[in-house]
Amino acid sequence: MFTIASNTVINYHKRERCKTEPIDFGKVELKYHLEDLIIDRELKELLLKAIMCLEERQENIIALKFGACLTNRQIAGLMRLTESNVGTILYRSLKKLKDILKEQGVVS
């Protein structure tokens, strides 16, 4: 009985797969254009260079916050700091990053 049901389902999916219409790529809207991808890549490179200008502790906190998606409390536990201290370091790090990127003309 199970084999009959299984074969019926398989046959149904085979028939339905054959009924699909061909894709008209002229109508498909690409989410990103090549120019956007290049700009994104360049911005990421500039951001990484700016992050490398920070102190090691600041780099680590930014990596844990935005790369590993950890909370300030989790970062504090890992780095043996207070949660408040992590928040302060994070705030100052982001401000310094913004200043560096302003100097480079990336942000206004």
C-alpha positions as CSV (number, residue, x, y, z in Angstrom):
1,M,0.0,0.0,0.0
2,F,2.8,2.4,0.9
3,T,4.6,1.6,-2.4
4,I,1.5,2.5,-4.4
5,A,1.0,5.8,-2.6
6,S,4.7,6.6,-3.0
7,N,4.7,5.9,-6.7
8,T,1.5,7.9,-7.1
9,V,3.2,11.0,-5.5
10,I,6.3,10.5,-7.6
11,N,4.3,10.3,-10.8
12,Y,2.3,13.4,-9.9
13,H,5.5,15.4,-9.3
14,K,7.0,14.2,-12.6
15,R,3.8,15.3,-14.5
16,E,3.7,18.7,-12.8
17,R,7.4,19.4,-13.4
18,C,6.9,18.8,-17.1
19,K,4.0,21.3,-17.2
20,T,6.0,24.3,-16.1
21,E,6.4,27.1,-18.6
22,P,9.8,28.1,-19.8
23,I,11.2,31.2,-18.1
24,D,11.2,34.4,-20.1
25,F,14.5,36.0,-18.9
26,G,13.5,39.2,-20.6
27,K,10.8,39.6,-17.9
28,V,12.9,38.6,-15.0
29,E,14.1,41.6,-13.0
30,L,17.5,41.2,-11.6
31,K,17.8,42.2,-7.9
32,Y,21.2,43.7,-8.3
33,H,22.9,45.1,-11.3
34,L,26.6,44.6,-11.9
35,E,27.3,48.3,-11.0
36,D,25.6,47.9,-7.6
37,L,27.7,44.8,-6.8
38,I,30.9,46.6,-7.7
39,I,29.9,49.6,-5.5
40,D,29.0,47.3,-2.6
41,R,32.3,45.5,-2.9
42,E,34.3,48.8,-2.9
43,L,32.4,50.1,0.1
44,K,33.1,46.9,2.0
45,E,36.8,47.2,1.2
46,L,36.8,50.8,2.4
47,L,35.0,49.8,5.6
48,L,37.5,47.0,6.3
49,K,40.4,49.4,5.8
50,A,38.8,51.8,8.2
51,I,38.2,49.1,10.8
52,M,41.9,48.1,10.5
53,C,42.7,51.7,11.7
54,L,41.0,51.0,15.1
55,E,42.6,49.6,18.2
56,E,42.6,45.8,18.5
57,R,40.0,45.8,21.3
58,Q,37.7,48.0,19.2
59,E,38.1,45.8,16.2
60,N,37.2,42.7,18.2
61,I,34.1,44.3,19.7
62,I,32.9,45.4,16.3
63,A,33.6,41.9,14.9
64,L,31.7,40.3,17.7
65,K,28.8,42.7,17.6
66,F,28.2,42.8,13.8
67,G,30.0,39.7,12.6
68,A,29.0,37.2,15.2
69,C,25.7,39.1,16.1
70,L,26.4,38.9,19.8
71,T,24.7,41.2,22.4
72,N,26.7,43.6,24.5
73,R,26.2,41.3,27.4
74,Q,27.6,38.3,25.6
75,I,30.6,40.4,24.4
76,A,31.2,41.6,27.9
77,G,31.3,38.0,29.1
78,L,33.8,36.9,26.5
79,M,36.1,39.9,26.9
80,R,35.8,40.2,30.7
81,L,34.4,43.7,30.5
82,T,31.2,45.3,31.9
83,E,28.2,45.5,29.6
84,S,28.3,49.3,30.0
85,N,32.0,49.4,29.0
86,V,31.3,47.3,25.9
87,G,28.6,49.8,24.9
88,T,30.9,52.8,25.4
89,I,33.7,51.2,23.4
90,L,31.3,50.3,20.7
91,Y,29.9,53.8,20.5
92,R,33.4,55.4,20.4
93,S,34.5,52.8,17.8
94,L,31.6,53.6,15.5
95,K,32.1,57.3,15.9
96,K,35.8,56.9,15.0
97,L,34.8,54.7,12.0
98,K,32.4,57.4,10.8
99,D,35.2,60.1,11.1
100,I,37.6,57.9,9.2
101,L,35.1,57.3,6.4
102,K,34.3,61.1,6.3
103,E,37.9,61.8,5.8
104,Q,38.0,59.4,2.9
105,G,34.9,61.0,1.4
106,V,32.8,57.9,1.7
107,V,30.1,59.4,4.0
108,S,29.0,63.0,4.5
